[in-house]
C-alpha cells in the first residue's frame, strides 16, 4: 500500500530535498522546528530515508555515524483495549499527529471513524488495517516481540502497521546490515490506555538495530513537553514540495 500525503523515496532522491537533523530533547526540537520552519519525518518516511542512506553507506558514512542512537519518529502509537469489533484490542498508529492529538491521548472511538472502508492486508495470519488516507493504521495484539530475524521483522504485523508494506520490506533490508538480529521492544499489557512516540535505534558500528514501540521508557505524559525524549530528529524544510 502506498502511504499518501507522506514523502516517498522519489522525494529523498530529489536534488531539491535537503535532510537535516537535530539532536536534543523534544522541547528544544519543537522550538527549532518553529524557528526554522521544519517538518519532522514520521515512521514510514524515516525508514525510506534511512534505507537510501544505507544503500550508499560509504558515501554517507559520516552522516550515519552521527545519526546513531534513538531516532524519534513523528508518529503516535496508541495501545488500547477499548475499541470495537476488529479494533477491540491492539495498537493504533497515527502519522504526523498534532500536539492536540498527542496531548488528548486520542479518543479510540474517534479514531475508528477513519477506518470505514479501509484497506486490510494480512501477515502471519494477522490483519493490518490502513485508513484510506494512509495516515493511520491498526493491528491487533499478538505480534512477535523481542529478537527476531530480518525476515521475521519484515513480516511482523506491528512493523507493517507502523511502516507500511514498503517500509516493512525496507526495514528488513536495513536490519540485515547489522551484525546481530534486530530487536523489537514494545509492551502490550498496560493497566490503562497508553500512547508513545516510537523510535529506531542503532548501536555502535552496526551491531544492533532496535525498534522501540510504546514501552515504559517512552510512554507519553499528558503534556508531551514534560517528556525528555532525548535523541535525534530527522527533518526537512516545509518549503519543499513533494514529487509524489
C-alpha positions as CSV (number, residue, x, y, z in Angstrom):
1,X,0.0,0.0,0.0
2,X,1.3,3.5,-0.9
3,X,1.3,5.9,2.0
4,X,-0.5,9.0,0.8
5,X,0.4,12.6,1.9
6,X,3.8,11.4,3.0
7,X,7.2,11.7,1.3
8,X,8.2,8.9,-0.9
9,X,11.7,7.6,-1.9
10,X,11.3,9.7,-5.0
11,X,11.4,12.8,-2.8
12,X,14.5,11.6,-1.0
13,X,16.3,11.1,-4.3
14,X,15.3,14.6,-5.4
15,X,18.1,17.2,-5.7
16,X,15.7,19.7,-4.1
17,X,15.3,17.7,-1.0
18,X,17.6,18.5,1.9
19,X,17.6,16.4,5.0
20,X,18.6,18.0,8.3
21,X,18.7,16.6,11.8
22,X,18.5,18.0,15.3
23,X,19.8,16.4,18.5
24,X,18.4,17.1,21.9
25,X,15.0,16.8,23.7
26,X,11.6,17.3,22.2
27,X,11.0,20.7,23.8
28,X,14.2,22.2,22.3
29,X,13.5,20.4,19.0
30,X,10.0,21.8,18.8
31,X,11.3,25.3,19.2
32,X,13.9,24.8,16.5
33,X,11.2,23.4,14.1
34,X,9.1,26.5,14.6
35,X,12.0,28.9,14.2
36,X,13.4,27.2,11.1
37,X,10.1,26.1,9.5
38,X,11.0,22.4,9.6
39,X,8.9,19.3,9.2
40,X,9.6,16.2,11.3
41,X,9.7,12.8,9.5
42,X,7.2,10.1,10.6
43,X,7.9,6.4,10.7
44,X,7.4,5.4,7.0
45,X,9.4,8.5,5.9
46,X,12.2,7.8,8.4
47,X,12.7,4.2,7.1
48,X,12.6,5.4,3.4
49,X,15.3,7.9,4.1
50,X,17.5,5.6,6.2
51,X,17.3,2.8,3.5
52,X,18.7,5.3,0.9
53,X,21.5,6.4,3.3
54,X,22.4,2.8,3.9
55,X,22.2,1.9,0.2
56,X,25.1,4.3,-0.3
57,X,26.7,3.6,3.0
58,X,30.3,4.5,2.0
59,X,29.2,7.9,0.8
60,X,27.0,8.6,3.8
61,X,29.3,7.0,6.5
62,X,29.8,10.3,8.4
63,X,26.0,11.0,8.4
64,X,25.1,7.5,9.5
65,X,27.6,7.6,12.4
66,X,26.2,10.9,13.6
67,X,22.6,9.5,13.5
68,X,23.5,6.7,15.8
69,X,21.2,6.3,18.9
70,X,17.5,7.0,19.2
71,X,15.9,8.5,16.1
72,X,12.4,9.7,17.1
73,X,9.6,9.3,14.6
74,X,6.7,11.7,14.1
75,X,4.2,9.0,14.7
76,X,1.9,8.5,17.7
77,X,1.4,4.9,18.9
78,X,-1.7,4.2,21.0
79,X,-2.3,0.8,22.8
80,X,-5.9,0.2,23.6
81,X,-8.4,-2.5,24.6
82,X,-11.4,-0.2,24.4
83,X,-12.1,-0.4,20.7
84,X,-14.9,-2.3,18.9
85,X,-15.1,-5.4,16.6
86,X,-11.9,-6.0,14.7
87,X,-10.4,-3.0,16.5
88,X,-11.2,-4.1,20.1
89,X,-7.7,-4.7,21.3
90,X,-4.5,-3.7,19.7
91,X,-2.2,-0.8,18.6
92,X,-3.1,2.2,16.5
93,X,-0.6,4.4,14.7
94,X,-1.2,8.0,13.6
95,X,1.5,9.6,11.4
96,X,2.2,13.3,11.8
97,X,-0.1,13.9,14.7
98,X,-0.8,17.4,16.0
99,X,0.1,18.4,19.5
100,X,-3.6,18.3,20.3
101,X,-3.7,14.7,19.1
102,X,-0.9,13.7,21.4
103,X,-2.0,15.6,24.5
104,X,-5.5,14.2,24.3
105,X,-4.1,10.6,24.0
106,X,-6.6,10.2,21.1
107,X,-10.1,9.0,21.7
108,X,-10.3,5.5,20.3
109,X,-13.9,5.9,19.1
110,X,-12.9,9.0,17.1
111,X,-10.0,7.0,15.6
112,X,-12.4,4.3,14.4
113,X,-14.2,6.8,12.2
114,X,-11.0,6.8,10.0
115,X,-11.3,3.1,9.2
116,X,-14.6,2.9,7.4
117,X,-14.0,1.2,4.0
118,X,-10.3,0.8,5.0
119,X,-7.8,-1.5,3.3
120,X,-6.9,-4.7,5.0
121,X,-3.8,-6.8,4.5
122,X,-2.7,-9.9,6.4
123,X,0.7,-11.2,7.6
124,X,1.4,-14.2,9.7
125,X,-2.4,-14.8,9.8
126,X,-3.0,-11.4,11.5
127,X,-4.9,-8.5,9.9
128,X,-3.4,-5.0,9.5
129,X,-5.8,-2.2,8.6
130,X,-4.9,1.1,6.9
131,X,-7.1,4.2,6.8
132,X,-8.0,5.5,3.3
133,X,-5.6,8.5,3.6
134,X,-2.8,6.2,4.7
135,X,-2.1,8.3,7.8
136,X,-3.4,5.8,10.3
137,X,-3.2,2.0,10.8
138,X,-4.1,-0.7,13.3
139,X,-3.2,-4.3,14.1
140,X,-4.4,-6.5,17.0
141,X,-2.1,-7.6,19.8
142,X,-0.3,-10.9,19.2
143,X,2.6,-9.9,17.1
144,X,6.1,-11.2,17.9
145,X,8.3,-9.0,20.2
146,X,11.9,-9.4,21.2
147,X,14.7,-10.7,19.0
148,X,13.8,-12.0,15.5
149,X,15.3,-12.5,12.1
150,X,15.3,-9.7,9.5
151,X,12.7,-11.7,7.5
152,X,10.5,-12.1,10.6
153,X,10.8,-8.4,11.3
154,X,9.7,-7.5,7.7
155,X,6.6,-9.8,8.1
156,X,5.7,-8.7,11.6
157,X,2.2,-7.2,11.7
158,X,3.3,-4.5,14.1
159,X,6.1,-3.4,11.7
160,X,3.8,-3.4,8.7
161,X,1.2,-1.4,10.5
162,X,3.8,1.2,11.6
163,X,6.0,1.5,8.5
164,X,3.6,0.3,5.7
165,X,4.2,-2.7,3.4
166,X,7.0,-0.9,1.5
167,X,8.6,0.3,4.8
168,X,8.5,-3.1,6.4
169,X,10.3,-4.6,3.4
170,X,12.9,-1.8,3.7
171,X,13.4,-2.3,7.4
172,X,14.1,-6.0,6.8
173,X,16.8,-4.9,4.3
174,X,18.2,-2.4,6.8
175,X,18.3,-4.8,9.7
176,X,20.3,-7.3,7.6
177,X,23.1,-4.8,7.5
178,X,23.7,-5.3,11.3
179,X,25.9,-7.9,13.0
180,X,23.1,-9.1,15.3
181,X,19.5,-9.9,14.9
182,X,17.1,-6.9,15.2
183,X,15.1,-6.4,18.4
184,X,11.6,-5.1,18.8
185,X,10.8,-3.6,22.2
186,X,7.2,-2.9,22.8
187,X,4.8,-3.7,25.6
188,X,1.2,-4.9,25.1
189,X,-0.1,-5.3,28.6
190,X,-0.9,-2.0,30.3
191,X,-3.4,-1.3,33.1
192,X,-4.8,1.6,31.0
193,X,-4.5,3.0,27.5
194,X,-1.1,4.3,26.8
195,X,0.5,6.3,23.9
196,X,4.1,6.8,23.0
197,X,6.4,8.2,20.3
198,X,8.3,5.3,18.6
199,X,11.9,5.4,17.6
200,X,14.5,3.4,15.8
201,X,17.9,2.9,17.5
202,X,21.1,1.6,16.2
203,X,24.2,1.0,18.3
204,X,27.9,1.0,17.8
205,X,29.2,0.3,14.3
206,X,26.1,-1.5,13.1
207,X,26.0,-4.0,15.9
208,X,22.3,-3.8,16.9
209,X,19.1,-2.4,15.4
210,X,16.4,-1.8,18.0
211,X,12.8,-0.9,17.1
212,X,11.2,0.9,20.1
213,X,7.5,1.0,20.3
214,X,5.4,2.2,23.3
215,X,7.1,0.9,26.4
216,X,7.8,2.1,30.0
217,X,10.7,4.3,28.7
218,X,8.8,6.4,26.2
219,X,5.1,6.4,27.4
220,X,3.9,10.0,27.0
221,X,2.9,12.2,29.8
222,X,-0.3,14.3,29.4
223,X,1.8,17.2,28.2
224,X,4.3,16.0,25.5
225,X,6.8,18.7,26.6
226,X,7.1,17.1,30.0
227,X,8.9,14.2,28.2
228,X,12.6,14.5,27.6
229,X,12.8,12.1,24.6
230,X,16.5,12.7,24.1
231,X,17.8,11.7,20.7
232,X,17.8,12.6,17.0
233,X,15.0,14.1,15.0
234,X,15.1,13.9,11.2
235,X,13.6,17.0,9.5
236,X,13.2,18.8,6.1
237,X,12.1,22.2,5.1
238,X,8.3,22.8,4.9
239,X,9.0,24.8,1.8
240,X,9.9,21.6,0.0
241,X,7.2,20.5,-2.5
242,X,6.7,16.7,-2.7
243,X,7.2,14.9,-6.0
244,X,4.7,12.2,-5.1
